[in-house]
Amino acid sequence: MPNEVMTYWIIWLIGGYLCGAIPFGLLIGKMKGIDVREHGSKNIGATNTGRVLGKKWGILCFLLDVLKGAGPVLSYGLVTGASAGELTVAGQLMWLAIAVVAVCGHMFPVWLKFKGGKGVATGLGVLLGFWPVLTVAGVVAGLTWLLIVNVTAYVSLASVLAAASLPVVSVAMTFVLGGDWKQALIYACLTGALAAMVIIKHSANISRLKAGTENKVGWGMKGKKLKKSE
């Protein structure tokens, strides 16, 4: 691989990480005079931002976190021709790496001592940046997340199950769209890595779910019923 290509890619990797590392939840909270790291679950993600600041701010944080994941991936795909299927297998892997570092930036932001969010919204964003296989997988994961939250009012459970669905759907879509096993393996590796990162980040939530002490949200069908019964 030519040195110029490697240098260009490394610059994109750094840019993707820094974009993913923008702590929108923290910034929104600061605008409101509140440090979200000192309230609720103390997480800078959309769920805690909504819990601390209100639903509309949580939605804004979610959308911004999605965009900071989709931005680097989509931009790299357009600039390099990856989105038009013009890359080799090595080129596709380099493109997929942009997605991984963007999510890592959200989870481990350098300016917050590597203590960030759990990567759900940003992970969805990077998937939406790929068309069509991973975009479909991202949409399915998003719908899975909404369904589980509505039924259980557990955001953490919804996030874990949605993440777990990614490798399965991405591999299935590869073959549905006429891809081969090499492409399926590439997509499985990416979505598997993203799913693993999200699930590991939710390890404390999983422990609380097992113990029956995990917090529920007050929206969705189940959440609204809980609020009425309080």
PyMOL CGO cylinders between C-alpha atoms (Angstrom):
from pymol import cmd
from pymol.cgo import CYLINDER

trace = [
    CYLINDER, 0.00, 0.00, 0.00, 1.51, 3.39, -1.01, 0.3, 1, 1, 1, 1, 1, 1,
    CYLINDER, 1.51, 3.39, -1.01, 2.61, 5.63, 1.85, 0.3, 1, 1, 1, 1, 1, 1,
    CYLINDER, 2.61, 5.63, 1.85, 0.38, 8.44, 0.60, 0.3, 1, 1, 1, 1, 1, 1,
    CYLINDER, 0.38, 8.44, 0.60, -2.69, 6.21, 0.81, 0.3, 1, 1, 1, 1, 1, 1,
    CYLINDER, -2.69, 6.21, 0.81, -1.78, 5.07, 4.32, 0.3, 1, 1, 1, 1, 1, 1,
    CYLINDER, -1.78, 5.07, 4.32, -1.19, 8.64, 5.47, 0.3, 1, 1, 1, 1, 1, 1,
    CYLINDER, -1.19, 8.64, 5.47, -4.49, 9.76, 3.96, 0.3, 1, 1, 1, 1, 1, 1,
    CYLINDER, -4.49, 9.76, 3.96, -6.31, 6.92, 5.71, 0.3, 1, 1, 1, 1, 1, 1,
    CYLINDER, -6.31, 6.92, 5.71, -4.67, 7.65, 9.07, 0.3, 1, 1, 1, 1, 1, 1,
    CYLINDER, -4.67, 7.65, 9.07, -5.80, 11.27, 8.81, 0.3, 1, 1, 1, 1, 1, 1,
    CYLINDER, -5.80, 11.27, 8.81, -9.35, 10.03, 8.21, 0.3, 1, 1, 1, 1, 1, 1,
    CYLINDER, -9.35, 10.03, 8.21, -9.06, 7.67, 11.18, 0.3, 1, 1, 1, 1, 1, 1,
    CYLINDER, -9.06, 7.67, 11.18, -8.02, 10.51, 13.46, 0.3, 1, 1, 1, 1, 1, 1,
    CYLINDER, -8.02, 10.51, 13.46, -10.78, 12.73, 12.10, 0.3, 1, 1, 1, 1, 1, 1,
    CYLINDER, -10.78, 12.73, 12.10, -13.37, 9.98, 12.53, 0.3, 1, 1, 1, 1, 1, 1,
    CYLINDER, -13.37, 9.98, 12.53, -12.30, 9.41, 16.14, 0.3, 1, 1, 1, 1, 1, 1,
    CYLINDER, -12.30, 9.41, 16.14, -12.37, 13.12, 16.99, 0.3, 1, 1, 1, 1, 1, 1,
    CYLINDER, -12.37, 13.12, 16.99, -15.78, 13.54, 15.38, 0.3, 1, 1, 1, 1, 1, 1,
    CYLINDER, -15.78, 13.54, 15.38, -17.14, 10.60, 17.36, 0.3, 1, 1, 1, 1, 1, 1,
    CYLINDER, -17.14, 10.60, 17.36, -15.58, 12.01, 20.51, 0.3, 1, 1, 1, 1, 1, 1,
    CYLINDER, -15.58, 12.01, 20.51, -17.67, 15.20, 20.49, 0.3, 1, 1, 1, 1, 1, 1,
    CYLINDER, -17.67, 15.20, 20.49, -19.60, 14.91, 23.80, 0.3, 1, 1, 1, 1, 1, 1,
    CYLINDER, -19.60, 14.91, 23.80, -22.93, 16.36, 22.69, 0.3, 1, 1, 1, 1, 1, 1,
    CYLINDER, -22.93, 16.36, 22.69, -24.75, 15.23, 25.84, 0.3, 1, 1, 1, 1, 1, 1,
    CYLINDER, -24.75, 15.23, 25.84, -22.22, 17.03, 28.02, 0.3, 1, 1, 1, 1, 1, 1,
    CYLINDER, -22.22, 17.03, 28.02, -22.27, 20.14, 25.81, 0.3, 1, 1, 1, 1, 1, 1,
    CYLINDER, -22.27, 20.14, 25.81, -26.08, 20.32, 25.81, 0.3, 1, 1, 1, 1, 1, 1,
    CYLINDER, -26.08, 20.32, 25.81, -26.07, 19.96, 29.57, 0.3, 1, 1, 1, 1, 1, 1,
    CYLINDER, -26.07, 19.96, 29.57, -23.47, 22.71, 29.96, 0.3, 1, 1, 1, 1, 1, 1,
    CYLINDER, -23.47, 22.71, 29.96, -25.67, 25.00, 27.85, 0.3, 1, 1, 1, 1, 1, 1,
    CYLINDER, -25.67, 25.00, 27.85, -28.43, 24.37, 30.37, 0.3, 1, 1, 1, 1, 1, 1,
    CYLINDER, -28.43, 24.37, 30.37, -26.07, 24.89, 33.31, 0.3, 1, 1, 1, 1, 1, 1,
    CYLINDER, -26.07, 24.89, 33.31, -26.03, 21.19, 34.24, 0.3, 1, 1, 1, 1, 1, 1,
    CYLINDER, -26.03, 21.19, 34.24, -23.25, 18.61, 34.11, 0.3, 1, 1, 1, 1, 1, 1,
    CYLINDER, -23.25, 18.61, 34.11, -25.05, 15.40, 33.13, 0.3, 1, 1, 1, 1, 1, 1,
    CYLINDER, -25.05, 15.40, 33.13, -22.10, 13.42, 34.53, 0.3, 1, 1, 1, 1, 1, 1,
    CYLINDER, -22.10, 13.42, 34.53, -23.25, 14.41, 38.01, 0.3, 1, 1, 1, 1, 1, 1,
    CYLINDER, -23.25, 14.41, 38.01, -26.87, 13.26, 37.64, 0.3, 1, 1, 1, 1, 1, 1,
    CYLINDER, -26.87, 13.26, 37.64, -28.85, 10.15, 36.79, 0.3, 1, 1, 1, 1, 1, 1,
    CYLINDER, -28.85, 10.15, 36.79, -26.62, 7.38, 35.47, 0.3, 1, 1, 1, 1, 1, 1,
    CYLINDER, -26.62, 7.38, 35.47, -23.83, 9.96, 35.05, 0.3, 1, 1, 1, 1, 1, 1,
    CYLINDER, -23.83, 9.96, 35.05, -23.54, 8.97, 31.39, 0.3, 1, 1, 1, 1, 1, 1,
    CYLINDER, -23.54, 8.97, 31.39, -23.10, 11.53, 28.60, 0.3, 1, 1, 1, 1, 1, 1,
    CYLINDER, -23.10, 11.53, 28.60, -25.36, 9.64, 26.18, 0.3, 1, 1, 1, 1, 1, 1,
    CYLINDER, -25.36, 9.64, 26.18, -28.83, 10.49, 24.94, 0.3, 1, 1, 1, 1, 1, 1,
    CYLINDER, -28.83, 10.49, 24.94, -30.75, 8.39, 27.48, 0.3, 1, 1, 1, 1, 1, 1,
    CYLINDER, -30.75, 8.39, 27.48, -29.24, 10.08, 30.51, 0.3, 1, 1, 1, 1, 1, 1,
    CYLINDER, -29.24, 10.08, 30.51, -29.36, 13.49, 28.83, 0.3, 1, 1, 1, 1, 1, 1,
    CYLINDER, -29.36, 13.49, 28.83, -33.10, 13.02, 28.32, 0.3, 1, 1, 1, 1, 1, 1,
    CYLINDER, -33.10, 13.02, 28.32, -33.54, 11.74, 31.85, 0.3, 1, 1, 1, 1, 1, 1,
    CYLINDER, -33.54, 11.74, 31.85, -31.74, 14.76, 33.35, 0.3, 1, 1, 1, 1, 1, 1,
    CYLINDER, -31.74, 14.76, 33.35, -32.70, 17.58, 30.98, 0.3, 1, 1, 1, 1, 1, 1,
    CYLINDER, -32.70, 17.58, 30.98, -35.98, 16.41, 29.48, 0.3, 1, 1, 1, 1, 1, 1,
    CYLINDER, -35.98, 16.41, 29.48, -37.15, 14.33, 26.53, 0.3, 1, 1, 1, 1, 1, 1,
    CYLINDER, -37.15, 14.33, 26.53, -36.61, 16.94, 23.82, 0.3, 1, 1, 1, 1, 1, 1,
    CYLINDER, -36.61, 16.94, 23.82, -32.97, 17.41, 24.83, 0.3, 1, 1, 1, 1, 1, 1,
    CYLINDER, -32.97, 17.41, 24.83, -32.48, 13.66, 24.90, 0.3, 1, 1, 1, 1, 1, 1,
    CYLINDER, -32.48, 13.66, 24.90, -33.85, 13.41, 21.35, 0.3, 1, 1, 1, 1, 1, 1,
    CYLINDER, -33.85, 13.41, 21.35, -31.55, 16.24, 20.21, 0.3, 1, 1, 1, 1, 1, 1,
    CYLINDER, -31.55, 16.24, 20.21, -28.57, 14.49, 21.78, 0.3, 1, 1, 1, 1, 1, 1,
    CYLINDER, -28.57, 14.49, 21.78, -29.57, 11.21, 20.11, 0.3, 1, 1, 1, 1, 1, 1,
    CYLINDER, -29.57, 11.21, 20.11, -29.79, 12.82, 16.66, 0.3, 1, 1, 1, 1, 1, 1,
    CYLINDER, -29.79, 12.82, 16.66, -26.45, 14.59, 17.07, 0.3, 1, 1, 1, 1, 1, 1,
    CYLINDER, -26.45, 14.59, 17.07, -24.80, 11.37, 18.25, 0.3, 1, 1, 1, 1, 1, 1,
    CYLINDER, -24.80, 11.37, 18.25, -26.22, 9.57, 15.20, 0.3, 1, 1, 1, 1, 1, 1,
    CYLINDER, -26.22, 9.57, 15.20, -24.89, 12.30, 12.89, 0.3, 1, 1, 1, 1, 1, 1,
    CYLINDER, -24.89, 12.30, 12.89, -21.39, 12.24, 14.35, 0.3, 1, 1, 1, 1, 1, 1,
    CYLINDER, -21.39, 12.24, 14.35, -21.26, 8.54, 13.54, 0.3, 1, 1, 1, 1, 1, 1,
    CYLINDER, -21.26, 8.54, 13.54, -22.77, 8.79, 10.07, 0.3, 1, 1, 1, 1, 1, 1,
    CYLINDER, -22.77, 8.79, 10.07, -20.74, 11.86, 9.05, 0.3, 1, 1, 1, 1, 1, 1,
    CYLINDER, -20.74, 11.86, 9.05, -17.22, 10.37, 8.88, 0.3, 1, 1, 1, 1, 1, 1,
    CYLINDER, -17.22, 10.37, 8.88, -18.40, 7.10, 7.33, 0.3, 1, 1, 1, 1, 1, 1,
    CYLINDER, -18.40, 7.10, 7.33, -20.58, 8.69, 4.67, 0.3, 1, 1, 1, 1, 1, 1,
    CYLINDER, -20.58, 8.69, 4.67, -17.97, 11.33, 3.85, 0.3, 1, 1, 1, 1, 1, 1,
    CYLINDER, -17.97, 11.33, 3.85, -15.18, 8.78, 3.44, 0.3, 1, 1, 1, 1, 1, 1,
    CYLINDER, -15.18, 8.78, 3.44, -17.42, 6.62, 1.27, 0.3, 1, 1, 1, 1, 1, 1,
    CYLINDER, -17.42, 6.62, 1.27, -18.26, 9.52, -1.03, 0.3, 1, 1, 1, 1, 1, 1,
    CYLINDER, -18.26, 9.52, -1.03, -14.71, 10.85, -1.27, 0.3, 1, 1, 1, 1, 1, 1,
    CYLINDER, -14.71, 10.85, -1.27, -13.05, 7.49, -1.95, 0.3, 1, 1, 1, 1, 1, 1,
    CYLINDER, -13.05, 7.49, -1.95, -15.80, 5.99, -4.08, 0.3, 1, 1, 1, 1, 1, 1,
    CYLINDER, -15.80, 5.99, -4.08, -16.46, 3.30, -1.50, 0.3, 1, 1, 1, 1, 1, 1,
    CYLINDER, -16.46, 3.30, -1.50, -20.18, 4.01, -1.48, 0.3, 1, 1, 1, 1, 1, 1,
    CYLINDER, -20.18, 4.01, -1.48, -20.27, 3.23, -5.20, 0.3, 1, 1, 1, 1, 1, 1,
    CYLINDER, -20.27, 3.23, -5.20, -18.61, -0.15, -4.67, 0.3, 1, 1, 1, 1, 1, 1,
    CYLINDER, -18.61, -0.15, -4.67, -15.30, 0.91, -6.18, 0.3, 1, 1, 1, 1, 1, 1,
    CYLINDER, -15.30, 0.91, -6.18, -13.02, -0.37, -3.38, 0.3, 1, 1, 1, 1, 1, 1,
    CYLINDER, -13.02, -0.37, -3.38, -11.06, -3.59, -3.08, 0.3, 1, 1, 1, 1, 1, 1,
    CYLINDER, -11.06, -3.59, -3.08, -11.50, -5.82, -0.03, 0.3, 1, 1, 1, 1, 1, 1,
    CYLINDER, -11.50, -5.82, -0.03, -8.61, -3.98, 1.65, 0.3, 1, 1, 1, 1, 1, 1,
    CYLINDER, -8.61, -3.98, 1.65, -10.25, -0.68, 0.79, 0.3, 1, 1, 1, 1, 1, 1,
    CYLINDER, -10.25, -0.68, 0.79, -13.55, -1.83, 2.26, 0.3, 1, 1, 1, 1, 1, 1,
    CYLINDER, -13.55, -1.83, 2.26, -11.79, -2.82, 5.48, 0.3, 1, 1, 1, 1, 1, 1,
    CYLINDER, -11.79, -2.82, 5.48, -10.20, 0.62, 5.65, 0.3, 1, 1, 1, 1, 1, 1,
    CYLINDER, -10.20, 0.62, 5.65, -13.64, 2.16, 5.22, 0.3, 1, 1, 1, 1, 1, 1,
    CYLINDER, -13.64, 2.16, 5.22, -15.10, -0.03, 7.94, 0.3, 1, 1, 1, 1, 1, 1,
    CYLINDER, -15.10, -0.03, 7.94, -12.28, 1.02, 10.27, 0.3, 1, 1, 1, 1, 1, 1,
    CYLINDER, -12.28, 1.02, 10.27, -13.53, 4.61, 10.04, 0.3, 1, 1, 1, 1, 1, 1,
    CYLINDER, -13.53, 4.61, 10.04, -16.82, 3.39, 11.52, 0.3, 1, 1, 1, 1, 1, 1,
    CYLINDER, -16.82, 3.39, 11.52, -15.09, 1.59, 14.39, 0.3, 1, 1, 1, 1, 1, 1,
    CYLINDER, -15.09, 1.59, 14.39, -12.98, 4.58, 15.44, 0.3, 1, 1, 1, 1, 1, 1,
    CYLINDER, -12.98, 4.58, 15.44, -16.01, 6.90, 15.35, 0.3, 1, 1, 1, 1, 1, 1,
    CYLINDER, -16.01, 6.90, 15.35, -17.81, 4.67, 17.84, 0.3, 1, 1, 1, 1, 1, 1,
    CYLINDER, -17.81, 4.67, 17.84, -14.64, 4.34, 19.91, 0.3, 1, 1, 1, 1, 1, 1,
    CYLINDER, -14.64, 4.34, 19.91, -14.46, 8.14, 19.99, 0.3, 1, 1, 1, 1, 1, 1,
    CYLINDER, -14.46, 8.14, 19.99, -17.91, 8.30, 21.56, 0.3, 1, 1, 1, 1, 1, 1,
    CYLINDER, -17.91, 8.30, 21.56, -17.14, 5.56, 24.05, 0.3, 1, 1, 1, 1, 1, 1,
    CYLINDER, -17.14, 5.56, 24.05, -13.64, 6.73, 24.91, 0.3, 1, 1, 1, 1, 1, 1,
    CYLINDER, -13.64, 6.73, 24.91, -13.33, 10.49, 24.24, 0.3, 1, 1, 1, 1, 1, 1,
    CYLINDER, -13.33, 10.49, 24.24, -9.78, 11.71, 24.81, 0.3, 1, 1, 1, 1, 1, 1,
    CYLINDER, -9.78, 11.71, 24.81, -10.88, 15.00, 26.39, 0.3, 1, 1, 1, 1, 1, 1,
    CYLINDER, -10.88, 15.00, 26.39, -13.07, 13.29, 29.00, 0.3, 1, 1, 1, 1, 1, 1,
    CYLINDER, -13.07, 13.29, 29.00, -10.30, 10.94, 30.18, 0.3, 1, 1, 1, 1, 1, 1,
    CYLINDER, -10.30, 10.94, 30.18, -11.74, 8.22, 27.92, 0.3, 1, 1, 1, 1, 1, 1,
    CYLINDER, -11.74, 8.22, 27.92, -15.01, 8.07, 29.87, 0.3, 1, 1, 1, 1, 1, 1,
    CYLINDER, -15.01, 8.07, 29.87, -17.81, 8.40, 27.35, 0.3, 1, 1, 1, 1, 1, 1,
    CYLINDER, -17.81, 8.40, 27.35, -21.17, 7.00, 26.33, 0.3, 1, 1, 1, 1, 1, 1,
    CYLINDER, -21.17, 7.00, 26.33, -22.24, 3.50, 25.39, 0.3, 1, 1, 1, 1, 1, 1,
    CYLINDER, -22.24, 3.50, 25.39, -22.17, 3.87, 21.63, 0.3, 1, 1, 1, 1, 1, 1,
    CYLINDER, -22.17, 3.87, 21.63, -25.75, 2.99, 20.70, 0.3, 1, 1, 1, 1, 1, 1,
    CYLINDER, -25.75, 2.99, 20.70, -26.71, 6.16, 18.81, 0.3, 1, 1, 1, 1, 1, 1,
    CYLINDER, -26.71, 6.16, 18.81, -23.27, 6.62, 17.28, 0.3, 1, 1, 1, 1, 1, 1,
    CYLINDER, -23.27, 6.62, 17.28, -23.20, 2.95, 16.31, 0.3, 1, 1, 1, 1, 1, 1,
    CYLINDER, -23.20, 2.95, 16.31, -26.53, 3.39, 14.57, 0.3, 1, 1, 1, 1, 1, 1,
    CYLINDER, -26.53, 3.39, 14.57, -25.11, 6.42, 12.79, 0.3, 1, 1, 1, 1, 1, 1,
    CYLINDER, -25.11, 6.42, 12.79, -22.11, 4.60, 11.35, 0.3, 1, 1, 1, 1, 1, 1,
    CYLINDER, -22.11, 4.60, 11.35, -24.35, 1.80, 10.09, 0.3, 1, 1, 1, 1, 1, 1,
    CYLINDER, -24.35, 1.80, 10.09, -26.64, 4.27, 8.35, 0.3, 1, 1, 1, 1, 1, 1,
    CYLINDER, -26.64, 4.27, 8.35, -23.55, 5.63, 6.60, 0.3, 1, 1, 1, 1, 1, 1,
    CYLINDER, -23.55, 5.63, 6.60, -23.13, 2.34, 4.70, 0.3, 1, 1, 1, 1, 1, 1,
    CYLINDER, -23.13, 2.34, 4.70, -25.54, 1.47, 1.90, 0.3, 1, 1, 1, 1, 1, 1,
    CYLINDER, -25.54, 1.47, 1.90, -27.38, -0.81, 1.58, 0.3, 1, 1, 1, 1, 1, 1,
    CYLINDER, -27.38, -0.81, 1.58, -26.36, -3.83, 3.68, 0.3, 1, 1, 1, 1, 1, 1,
    CYLINDER, -26.36, -3.83, 3.68, -25.44, -2.14, 6.94, 0.3, 1, 1, 1, 1, 1, 1,
    CYLINDER, -25.44, -2.14, 6.94, -28.05, 0.57, 6.53, 0.3, 1, 1, 1, 1, 1, 1,
    CYLINDER, -28.05, 0.57, 6.53, -30.74, -2.11, 6.55, 0.3, 1, 1, 1, 1, 1, 1,
    CYLINDER, -30.74, -2.11, 6.55, -29.09, -3.78, 9.55, 0.3, 1, 1, 1, 1, 1, 1,
    CYLINDER, -29.09, -3.78, 9.55, -29.07, -0.43, 11.34, 0.3, 1, 1, 1, 1, 1, 1,
    CYLINDER, -29.07, -0.43, 11.34, -32.75, 0.17, 10.60, 0.3, 1, 1, 1, 1, 1, 1,
    CYLINDER, -32.75, 0.17, 10.60, -33.65, -3.33, 11.84, 0.3, 1, 1, 1, 1, 1, 1,
    CYLINDER, -33.65, -3.33, 11.84, -31.60, -2.76, 15.00, 0.3, 1, 1, 1, 1, 1, 1,
    CYLINDER, -31.60, -2.76, 15.00, -33.34, 0.59, 15.52, 0.3, 1, 1, 1, 1, 1, 1,
    CYLINDER, -33.34, 0.59, 15.52, -36.76, -0.98, 15.17, 0.3, 1, 1, 1, 1, 1, 1,
    CYLINDER, -36.76, -0.98, 15.17, -35.72, -3.77, 17.55, 0.3, 1, 1, 1, 1, 1, 1,
    CYLINDER, -35.72, -3.77, 17.55, -34.61, -1.16, 20.06, 0.3, 1, 1, 1, 1, 1, 1,
    CYLINDER, -34.61, -1.16, 20.06, -37.92, 0.71, 19.86, 0.3, 1, 1, 1, 1, 1, 1,
    CYLINDER, -37.92, 0.71, 19.86, -39.93, -2.49, 20.23, 0.3, 1, 1, 1, 1, 1, 1,
    CYLINDER, -39.93, -2.49, 20.23, -38.03, -3.70, 23.29, 0.3, 1, 1, 1, 1, 1, 1,
    CYLINDER, -38.03, -3.70, 23.29, -38.17, -0.30, 24.99, 0.3, 1, 1, 1, 1, 1, 1,
    CYLINDER, -38.17, -0.30, 24.99, -41.92, -0.07, 24.37, 0.3, 1, 1, 1, 1, 1, 1,
    CYLINDER, -41.92, -0.07, 24.37, -42.52, -3.55, 25.74, 0.3, 1, 1, 1, 1, 1, 1,
    CYLINDER, -42.52, -3.55, 25.74, -40.13, -3.50, 28.72, 0.3, 1, 1, 1, 1, 1, 1,
    CYLINDER, -40.13, -3.50, 28.72, -39.18, 0.17, 29.40, 0.3, 1, 1, 1, 1, 1, 1,
    CYLINDER, -39.18, 0.17, 29.40, -35.55, -1.00, 29.71, 0.3, 1, 1, 1, 1, 1, 1,
    CYLINDER, -35.55, -1.00, 29.71, -33.26, 1.03, 27.43, 0.3, 1, 1, 1, 1, 1, 1,
    CYLINDER, -33.26, 1.03, 27.43, -30.25, -1.10, 28.34, 0.3, 1, 1, 1, 1, 1, 1,
    CYLINDER, -30.25, -1.10, 28.34, -31.99, -4.36, 27.44, 0.3, 1, 1, 1, 1, 1, 1,
    CYLINDER, -31.99, -4.36, 27.44, -33.16, -2.85, 24.15, 0.3, 1, 1, 1, 1, 1, 1,
    CYLINDER, -33.16, -2.85, 24.15, -29.64, -1.66, 23.36, 0.3, 1, 1, 1, 1, 1, 1,
    CYLINDER, -29.64, -1.66, 23.36, -28.07, -5.06, 24.05, 0.3, 1, 1, 1, 1, 1, 1,
    CYLINDER, -28.07, -5.06, 24.05, -30.64, -6.99, 21.99, 0.3, 1, 1, 1, 1, 1, 1,
    CYLINDER, -30.64, -6.99, 21.99, -30.49, -4.49, 19.13, 0.3, 1, 1, 1, 1, 1, 1,
    CYLINDER, -30.49, -4.49, 19.13, -26.70, -4.75, 19.07, 0.3, 1, 1, 1, 1, 1, 1,
    CYLINDER, -26.70, -4.75, 19.07, -26.87, -8.55, 19.09, 0.3, 1, 1, 1, 1, 1, 1,
    CYLINDER, -26.87, -8.55, 19.09, -29.13, -8.49, 16.01, 0.3, 1, 1, 1, 1, 1, 1,
    CYLINDER, -29.13, -8.49, 16.01, -26.60, -6.61, 13.88, 0.3, 1, 1, 1, 1, 1, 1,
    CYLINDER, -26.60, -6.61, 13.88, -24.28, -9.46, 12.75, 0.3, 1, 1, 1, 1, 1, 1,
    CYLINDER, -24.28, -9.46, 12.75, -27.21, -11.73, 11.93, 0.3, 1, 1, 1, 1, 1, 1,
    CYLINDER, -27.21, -11.73, 11.93, -29.06, -9.16, 9.84, 0.3, 1, 1, 1, 1, 1, 1,
    CYLINDER, -29.06, -9.16, 9.84, -25.94, -7.87, 8.08, 0.3, 1, 1, 1, 1, 1, 1,
    CYLINDER, -25.94, -7.87, 8.08, -24.88, -11.37, 6.99, 0.3, 1, 1, 1, 1, 1, 1,
    CYLINDER, -24.88, -11.37, 6.99, -28.41, -12.21, 5.84, 0.3, 1, 1, 1, 1, 1, 1,
    CYLINDER, -28.41, -12.21, 5.84, -28.66, -8.97, 3.85, 0.3, 1, 1, 1, 1, 1, 1,
    CYLINDER, -28.66, -8.97, 3.85, -25.30, -9.60, 2.19, 0.3, 1, 1, 1, 1, 1, 1,
    CYLINDER, -25.30, -9.60, 2.19, -26.59, -12.79, 0.61, 0.3, 1, 1, 1, 1, 1, 1,
    CYLINDER, -26.59, -12.79, 0.61, -30.04, -11.34, -0.13, 0.3, 1, 1, 1, 1, 1, 1,
    CYLINDER, -30.04, -11.34, -0.13, -28.35, -8.58, -2.14, 0.3, 1, 1, 1, 1, 1, 1,
    CYLINDER, -28.35, -8.58, -2.14, -26.17, -11.03, -4.05, 0.3, 1, 1, 1, 1, 1, 1,
    CYLINDER, -26.17, -11.03, -4.05, -22.97, -10.73, -2.06, 0.3, 1, 1, 1, 1, 1, 1,
    CYLINDER, -22.97, -10.73, -2.06, -20.50, -13.53, -1.41, 0.3, 1, 1, 1, 1, 1, 1,
    CYLINDER, -20.50, -13.53, -1.41, -19.10, -15.08, 1.75, 0.3, 1, 1, 1, 1, 1, 1,
    CYLINDER, -19.10, -15.08, 1.75, -16.07, -12.74, 1.75, 0.3, 1, 1, 1, 1, 1, 1,
    CYLINDER, -16.07, -12.74, 1.75, -18.32, -9.69, 1.91, 0.3, 1, 1, 1, 1, 1, 1,
    CYLINDER, -18.32, -9.69, 1.91, -20.48, -11.39, 4.53, 0.3, 1, 1, 1, 1, 1, 1,
    CYLINDER, -20.48, -11.39, 4.53, -17.39, -12.06, 6.65, 0.3, 1, 1, 1, 1, 1, 1,
    CYLINDER, -17.39, -12.06, 6.65, -16.27, -8.43, 6.41, 0.3, 1, 1, 1, 1, 1, 1,
    CYLINDER, -16.27, -8.43, 6.41, -19.68, -7.13, 7.47, 0.3, 1, 1, 1, 1, 1, 1,
    CYLINDER, -19.68, -7.13, 7.47, -19.96, -9.75, 10.21, 0.3, 1, 1, 1, 1, 1, 1,
    CYLINDER, -19.96, -9.75, 10.21, -16.59, -8.67, 11.63, 0.3, 1, 1, 1, 1, 1, 1,
    CYLINDER, -16.59, -8.67, 11.63, -17.59, -5.00, 11.72, 0.3, 1, 1, 1, 1, 1, 1,
    CYLINDER, -17.59, -5.00, 11.72, -21.06, -5.47, 13.15, 0.3, 1, 1, 1, 1, 1, 1,
    CYLINDER, -21.06, -5.47, 13.15, -19.77, -8.12, 15.54, 0.3, 1, 1, 1, 1, 1, 1,
    CYLINDER, -19.77, -8.12, 15.54, -17.12, -5.70, 16.82, 0.3, 1, 1, 1, 1, 1, 1,
    CYLINDER, -17.12, -5.70, 16.82, -19.67, -2.91, 17.23, 0.3, 1, 1, 1, 1, 1, 1,
    CYLINDER, -19.67, -2.91, 17.23, -22.10, -5.25, 18.98, 0.3, 1, 1, 1, 1, 1, 1,
    CYLINDER, -22.10, -5.25, 18.98, -19.38, -6.49, 21.33, 0.3, 1, 1, 1, 1, 1, 1,
    CYLINDER, -19.38, -6.49, 21.33, -18.35, -2.94, 22.25, 0.3, 1, 1, 1, 1, 1, 1,
    CYLINDER, -18.35, -2.94, 22.25, -21.94, -1.93, 22.99, 0.3, 1, 1, 1, 1, 1, 1,
    CYLINDER, -21.94, -1.93, 22.99, -22.67, -5.06, 25.03, 0.3, 1, 1, 1, 1, 1, 1,
    CYLINDER, -22.67, -5.06, 25.03, -19.43, -4.77, 27.03, 0.3, 1, 1, 1, 1, 1, 1,
    CYLINDER, -19.43, -4.77, 27.03, -20.23, -1.13, 27.76, 0.3, 1, 1, 1, 1, 1, 1,
    CYLINDER, -20.23, -1.13, 27.76, -23.58, -2.32, 29.16, 0.3, 1, 1, 1, 1, 1, 1,
    CYLINDER, -23.58, -2.32, 29.16, -22.05, -4.93, 31.48, 0.3, 1, 1, 1, 1, 1, 1,
    CYLINDER, -22.05, -4.93, 31.48, -23.09, -3.04, 34.62, 0.3, 1, 1, 1, 1, 1, 1,
    CYLINDER, -23.09, -3.04, 34.62, -26.61, -2.64, 33.23, 0.3, 1, 1, 1, 1, 1, 1,
    CYLINDER, -26.61, -2.64, 33.23, -26.77, -6.36, 32.48, 0.3, 1, 1, 1, 1, 1, 1,
    CYLINDER, -26.77, -6.36, 32.48, -25.83, -7.11, 36.09, 0.3, 1, 1, 1, 1, 1, 1,
    CYLINDER, -25.83, -7.11, 36.09, -28.59, -4.78, 37.31, 0.3, 1, 1, 1, 1, 1, 1,
    CYLINDER, -28.59, -4.78, 37.31, -31.08, -6.39, 34.93, 0.3, 1, 1, 1, 1, 1, 1,
    CYLINDER, -31.08, -6.39, 34.93, -30.27, -9.79, 36.40, 0.3, 1, 1, 1, 1, 1, 1,
    CYLINDER, -30.27, -9.79, 36.40, -30.66, -8.38, 39.91, 0.3, 1, 1, 1, 1, 1, 1,
    CYLINDER, -30.66, -8.38, 39.91, -33.93, -6.61, 39.04, 0.3, 1, 1, 1, 1, 1, 1,
    CYLINDER, -33.93, -6.61, 39.04, -32.53, -3.19, 39.97, 0.3, 1, 1, 1, 1, 1, 1,
    CYLINDER, -32.53, -3.19, 39.97, -32.13, -1.61, 36.53, 0.3, 1, 1, 1, 1, 1, 1,
    CYLINDER, -32.13, -1.61, 36.53, -33.89, 1.73, 36.00, 0.3, 1, 1, 1, 1, 1, 1,
    CYLINDER, -33.89, 1.73, 36.00, -36.80, 1.96, 33.59, 0.3, 1, 1, 1, 1, 1, 1,
    CYLINDER, -36.80, 1.96, 33.59, -37.73, 4.90, 31.39, 0.3, 1, 1, 1, 1, 1, 1,
    CYLINDER, -37.73, 4.90, 31.39, -41.04, 6.73, 31.64, 0.3, 1, 1, 1, 1, 1, 1,
    CYLINDER, -41.04, 6.73, 31.64, -41.88, 6.66, 27.95, 0.3, 1, 1, 1, 1, 1, 1,
    CYLINDER, -41.88, 6.66, 27.95, -43.09, 4.04, 25.52, 0.3, 1, 1, 1, 1, 1, 1,
    CYLINDER, -43.09, 4.04, 25.52, -46.13, 1.84, 26.23, 0.3, 1, 1, 1, 1, 1, 1,
    CYLINDER, -46.13, 1.84, 26.23, -44.63, 0.15, 29.28, 0.3, 1, 1, 1, 1, 1, 1,
    CYLINDER, -44.63, 0.15, 29.28, -43.00, 3.31, 30.59, 0.3, 1, 1, 1, 1, 1, 1,
    CYLINDER, -43.00, 3.31, 30.59, -46.22, 5.32, 30.44, 0.3, 1, 1, 1, 1, 1, 1,
    CYLINDER, -46.22, 5.32, 30.44, -48.09, 2.60, 32.30, 0.3, 1, 1, 1, 1, 1, 1,
    CYLINDER, -48.09, 2.60, 32.30, -45.43, 2.68, 35.02, 0.3, 1, 1, 1, 1, 1, 1,
    CYLINDER, -45.43, 2.68, 35.02, -45.76, 6.46, 35.35, 0.3, 1, 1, 1, 1, 1, 1,
    CYLINDER, -45.76, 6.46, 35.35, -49.54, 6.23, 35.69, 0.3, 1, 1, 1, 1, 1, 1,
    CYLINDER, -49.54, 6.23, 35.69, -49.24, 3.59, 38.39, 0.3, 1, 1, 1, 1, 1, 1,
    CYLINDER, -49.24, 3.59, 38.39, -46.85, 5.66, 40.49, 0.3, 1, 1, 1, 1, 1, 1,
]
cmd.load_cgo(trace, "trace")
